């Protein structure tokens, strides 16, 4: 990373820190102004950091990610409902199976082996 990029990242971090410090230094009665100091710090930090090479790389990565998401074939509503019902059915079947196994093991150990059920 070049020196200019390091300076930009440091300046962005400083803006972010100053926004948060401003929030704590301002009087609590000035709630809107306190919140505004944080928002301004975040916006300035974002603007400064996006002008650096890592920021430009992030913008390029974001554009490529959006392009890839547009290529995704999303399931139809019918497919989504069917798969959701399949998952719910599997969960119910697994719950019943676990209930049966738990009951069987409890009966086996407590009633049969230890004789505590009597």
C-alpha positions in Angstrom: 0.0 0.0 0.0 1.3 3.4 -0.9 2.0 6.2 1.5 -0.9 8.3 0.2 -3.3 5.4 0.8 -2.0 4.9 4.3 -2.5 8.6 5.0 -6.1 8.4 3.6 -6.9 5.4 5.8 -5.4 7.1 8.8 -7.5 10.3 8.1 -10.6 8.2 7.7 -10.0 6.5 11.0 -9.4 9.9 12.6 -12.7 11.2 11.3 -14.4 8.1 12.7 -12.8 8.5 16.1 -13.6 12.3 16.1 -17.2 11.6 15.4 -17.5 9.2 18.3 -15.5 11.5 20.6 -17.8 14.3 19.6 -20.7 12.2 20.6 -19.3 11.8 24.1 -18.1 15.4 24.5 -21.3 17.1 23.5 -24.0 17.8 26.1 -26.6 15.0 26.3 -29.3 17.5 25.9 -28.1 18.0 22.3 -29.1 14.4 21.3 -29.6 15.2 17.6 -26.3 17.0 17.4 -24.5 14.2 19.2 -26.0 11.6 16.7 -25.1 13.9 13.8 -21.5 14.0 14.9 -21.3 10.2 14.6 -23.1 10.2 11.3 -20.8 12.9 9.9 -17.7 11.0 11.1 -18.9 7.8 9.4 -19.7 9.6 6.2 -16.4 11.4 6.1 -14.5 8.3 7.0 -16.3 6.3 4.2 -15.8 9.1 1.7 -12.1 9.4 2.4 -11.4 5.6 2.6 -13.2 5.0 -0.7 -10.7 7.3 -2.5 -7.8 5.0 -1.5 -6.7 2.0 -3.5 -8.2 -0.5 -0.9 -11.4 1.5 -1.1 -11.5 1.4 -4.9 -10.8 -2.3 -4.7 -13.8 -2.6 -2.3 -16.0 -0.8 -4.8 -14.9 -3.0 -7.6 -15.5 -6.1 -5.5 -19.0 -4.9 -4.6 -19.8 -4.3 -8.3 -18.6 -7.8 -9.2 -20.6 -9.3 -6.3 -23.8 -7.6 -7.5 -23.1 -9.0 -11.0 -22.7 -12.5 -9.6 -25.9 -12.2 -7.5 -27.8 -11.2 -10.7 -26.6 -14.5 -12.2 -28.1 -16.6 -9.4 -31.2 -18.6 -10.4 -33.6 -18.1 -7.5 -36.2 -20.8 -6.7 -39.8 -20.1 -7.5 -42.4 -19.5 -4.8 -43.7 -23.1 -5.2 -40.2 -24.6 -4.9 -39.6 -22.5 -1.8 -42.8 -23.6 -0.1 -42.2 -27.2 -1.0 -38.7 -27.2 0.4 -39.8 -25.4 3.5 -42.5 -28.0 4.1 -40.0 -30.7 3.6 -37.7 -29.2 6.2 -40.6 -28.8 8.7 -41.6 -32.5 8.0 -38.1 -33.7 8.6 -37.8 -31.7 11.9 -41.1 -33.2 13.1 -40.0 -36.7 12.2 -36.7 -36.2 13.9 -38.4 -34.8 17.0 -40.7 -37.8 17.2 -37.8 -40.2 16.7 -35.8 -38.5 19.4 -38.8 -38.6 21.7 -39.2 -42.3 21.1 -35.4 -43.0 21.7 -35.5 -40.9 24.9 -38.5 -42.7 26.2 -37.1 -46.1 25.4 -33.7 -45.3 27.0 -35.4 -43.8 30.1 -37.6 -46.9 30.4 -34.7 -49.2 29.8 -32.3 -47.6 32.4 -34.7 -46.3 35.0 -37.4 -49.0 35.0 -35.7 -52.1 33.9 -32.1 -51.8 35.1 -32.4 -49.6 38.2 -36.0 -50.5 39.2 -36.8 -46.9 40.1 -40.1 -46.9 38.2 -41.9 -49.1 40.8 
